Amino acid sequence: MQLALYHPDFGYYASNIQAVGGQRSDFTTAAELSPLLAQSISAWILRERDSSPLLKNARPLHVIEVGCGDGSLAHDILRTWSWWKRRRIRYHLVETSAPLLQRQQQKLQAFRKHCYWHQDMPSALSSASGHALIFSNELIDAFPATAIRWHAANQQWQEIHLRFDPESGLREVFVPLSHDQIKRLAPHFSILNSNSKNLPDGTRREFHRSARDWMQSWSDSLQHGSILTIDYGAAIDHLYHRRPEGSLRAYYRHQCLRGAAIYQRFGKQDLTADVNFTDLEIWGEHCGFKNIRLESLHHFTQRHQLQNKIPGKAHSDVTAPAPPSHAHSIQDPDGSGSAFQVLLQHKI
């Protein structure tokens, strides 16, 4: 998955992704579904700023978006603020994909003097002197996942490896996780800490070990701020409900592919797995973050839309919420509004 997505020569994000959203793309993110997401994040930024004594008077206020797609979300967020408000904010974009970086710079041409690009989080946090508001939309699901399956006869988890055969291509190989591996990993990943003895044979699961390592790589550089993570997934108790095959899948021209199809079109299609938000909370605590709130995207957008409508509470620098017809897709409590979760964490 690491090679297929990020290899500098043939990786999907590194060289082959064509677009995000639209008919030419392989997938659409929540940012393309409705401008309400950008308006809600914009309101969240101002709310977090006003509630923090250290950030309230910061000149400038540093905002960091990680994994920025084609720049649509950044564009819509910056557009919600008046010129006066924008001049007091430095908007940092952390991006590793060269094709997407180029599209971001084109889309954000009108806001270039407010935007600063970085290859990694330590660089962005250094520019922000360790004080920042950080957010991401559909980032964690794009980290390489470790895939495992339950072997009921031996009552053990097996890691799913791949082996290449010149004639048949890639095939799966199952390697038992040792007792020492389980003991070392279990405190960090809730799936390995849960009761698995009654699972059907062959049940599959994933955990984003690489995302945990990434978070640990920059957490010490953040001295004070907030972290907002938006992605599709759920807490561990709901993540795999009626999904014995797990959540690992590919997207190619808006087709969702599972099973052997995820090993085809190497570097030509997106690979993803749902995010375990229970793990994100565990990692946050290990990194010194305080878990504030986990809620659905539906509730997040509703709450910030309501905040903007309360007399005396509205931020004059944020545009009015999108009409319901445009916002329906991410506000639907039975659709995208519940499939996406929003986790807020603080570093004080």
N, C-alpha and C positions, 0 to 999 in steps of 0.2 A: 504493500500500500504506500509506503514511503517512496519507493522508486517510481511507482506508477503515477503518483501525484506530483512529486517534487524533484525528480531527477532533472538536472539543469539542461540536458539535451533533449530528452523525450518525455519528461513528466507532463502531466495534464495541466497543472497550474503554472508550471515553469515556462512552457512553450506552446502548448496546444489548445488552451482554452480560447474560444472565439468570442464569446459574449456571455453576459449574464442577463437573463430575461429576454423575452421575445422569441420569435420562431427560430432564429438562428442559434439559439443557445441550447444547452442540455438541461438546464434547470432554471427556476425562477426563485428568488429570495423574497422574504417578507417585505423588504424595502420597495420592491417593484409592485407589490399588491395594493398599497395605499400610502398616500402622503401622511396619513395619521401616525404612522410609526415614527417618522422624522419629527413631527410636531410633538409627540409624546416624549421622545428622547430630549428634544430641545427644552421642553418644560422641566424634565428631570434634571438636566444640567443646571438650570437656573435655581431650581429648588435645592439641590445639593449645595450649590455655591452659597445660597442665602442661609442655610442651616449650619454652615461650618464657619466658626470664627476665624480660622486660618485662611480660608478660601474667599470669604466674603469680600475682603478688601484687597485681594490679590490683583496686582497689575503687572503683567496680564494674568488671566485665568488660563491654565493649560488644560486642554481637552485632548485625550488620546483615543482615536478609533483604531482598532486592530483588525486586520483582514477586511479591507474596505471595498471589495468587489470592483465594480466599474466606477465607483465614486458617486453613485446616485444618492445614497443615503447622506453622505457628507454634503453634497450639493443642496439637498432639501433642508438639512438642518441649518446650514449657514444662511440659506435664503429666508428662514423664519425670523432671523434677527435683523434689526435695523442696522444701518451703517455705523451708528454710534456704538451699538453693542458689539458689533464684530471687531471694531478696532481695539477693544479691550480683551479680546480672546485670541489665543494662539491654538490653532487646530492642527494637531499632529496626526499623521496617517502612517501606520506601520504596515508595510506591504513587502512581501518577498517575491511576488509574481511579476516578472517584467512586462508581460502583455497587459495585465490589469493595471500596473503602475502607469503605463502609457495612456490607457483610457482614462484613468483618474485625472491625470494632468490635463488632458484635453477637456474633460467635462467640468473641471474646476477652474478653468482659465479665468473666469470672472472673479474668482476669490483667491487667486494665486498668492497675493501678498499676505493672506491670513493663514496659508497652509504650509506645513513643513513635513517632508517625507523622511522616513527612517526605515532601515532594514530590519531592526529588531527593537524589542522593548527596552533593554538597557540604554540604548542610544536615545530613545524618546524620553525616558524618565530622567536621563542626565540633562537633557535640554529643559526639562520642566523642574529641575532642581529637586526632584523627588516628591513634588506636590502636584497632584493631577486628578482629574476625573477620567476614568477609563471605561470604555464600553466596547462591546463586540456584538455583531449580529451574524449568527450562523458561522461561527469560527470554530468552536470546539469540535463540531461534528466532522470537520475536514482534517482533523489530526489522525495520523495512522492509528488504527485500533488493533489491540491484541484479541484475537478470536479464539474461543475455547469451546469444547463440547463435553457433555457429561457422559461418562462410560459407566452405566448402571451396574454391570456385572462386577467391576472392580471398585465401584464406589469412589471414583476419582475424576478430576478434571483433566482433560487433555488439551494441550495447545495445538491449534491447527497450523501446521507448517505447509509450505508448498515445495514441490519438487518438479523440475523441468525435464520432460522427456522430448527428444527431438522429433518423435513421430506423433505422440499424442498431446504434446504441449504441457501445460501446468496441471498437476493433480495434487490433491490434498493428502497429507501425511499427518497422523495423529501421534503426538509425543506427550506422554504423561507428565503432568506437573509434579515435581517431587514434593515431599513433605516440607523440606527446607524452603522451597520456593513459595509454597502456600503460606507458610508461617511468616515469611518475610513480606509478602505482598498483601496478605489479608487485612492488616490494619489500614491500608490505603484504598482498598477497593471493596465496596460493600457486597458485590456479587460473590466474592470468595469468602465473605464473612457470614453469608446467609445460609439457611438450612436447605441443602440441595439433595438430601438423601432420597426424597420421594419424587424427584424429577424423572420424567420419561427418558429412556435411553436415547442418546443422540441429541438431546436438547442443547441448543447453541446460545452463547452469550458473548458479549464484547466488553472490554474496558479500555479506556483511553489513557494508557500508561504514558504515552508521549506527551499528552496534554498536561499531566501532573508534573512531569519533568520540566516542561516549558514554564509553567506557573512558578515553580520553585526557582527557576533561573533568574527571575526578575523581581520576586516578591520583596527581597531585602532592599532593592533600589527604590521602592515606594515607601516614603516616610509617612505621608498623610494623603488620604483621598478616598475615593469610592470606586467600586468595580461593578459594572452592570453587564451581565451576561445573558444574551437572548439567543435561544436555540430551540430546535425541536428535540423532545425527549421528555423525561419525567423523573420523579423520585423512584428509587429502587422498587418500592412496593407496587408501582403501577407500570413500570417500564416495559416489562415483558408479558403483560396480560394477554393470554391467548396467542403468544408468538413463540412457539417452541423452536422455530427456525432462526431466532435472533433478529437483529435489525440491520445487519451488514448488507449493503445493496449498492448498485451502480445506477447512474442516470446517463442516458444517451438520447439526445434529441427529445427530451421530455418523456422518455420511456423509463419506467422503473424496472430494473433487472435484478434478479436474485439467482441464487444457486450458482451453477457453473458459469453462467453468463457474466458474472462479475470478474472473471479471469480472462475474458476476451477483450479485444480492442485495447490492449495494454497502452496506457498513456493517452488514450483517445476518449476516455469517458470519466465522469466523476465517480468517486467512491466515497461512501459515507456510512456512518452508524449513529444511531440515536445517542443523545447525551444523557448520562446518568447524573442527575443533579444532586443526588445524595453524595456521590463521590466529590463533586465540586465543593460541597459544603465541608466535607472532611478535609480536603486539600486546603481550603481556605483557613480552617482552624490551625492546621499544621504550619501555614505560612504567616500566621499572626493576624489574619483577617477576622472580623466579626460578622457572622451571618445575620443579616437584618431581615430579609423578606424573600420568600419564594412564592411566586404567584403566576397565574396564566397570563399570556399576552393580552387576552381579553380584559382581564381585571386591571392590568398595567395601563392599557390605553384608556379604559373607562375612567380610572382614577385621575389620570393627568388631564383628560378632557374635562372632567368635572372641576378639577382645580382651576382650570383656565376660565370657567364660567362663573365661579363664585364671586360675587361683588366684593371688591376690595382686595381680592386675592389674585386676580389675573395679572399676568406679566404683559405689559404693553408691548414688549419686544417680540412676543410670540404671536404668529398669525392665528386666526380662528381655526378650530378643528375642521377637517374635511367633512363634507356632507355625508350622511349615512350611506348613500349609494356607493360612494368610493371607499368607505371604511368597512363595509360589511364583511369582507373576506377575513380580516384579522380581528374583527370584533365578534365574529360568530363563535359562541361558546361551545358549539358542537363541531367546529371545523378548525381552521388555522388558529383561532383564538385560544383553543385548548391544547392543540398539538404543540404549540410553542410555549416555553416557560421562560420566566424572567427572574434572575437571581441577583439580589443586591447585597453587596458586602462592603464593609468599611475597614480602612486601615487608619488607626488613630495613634 
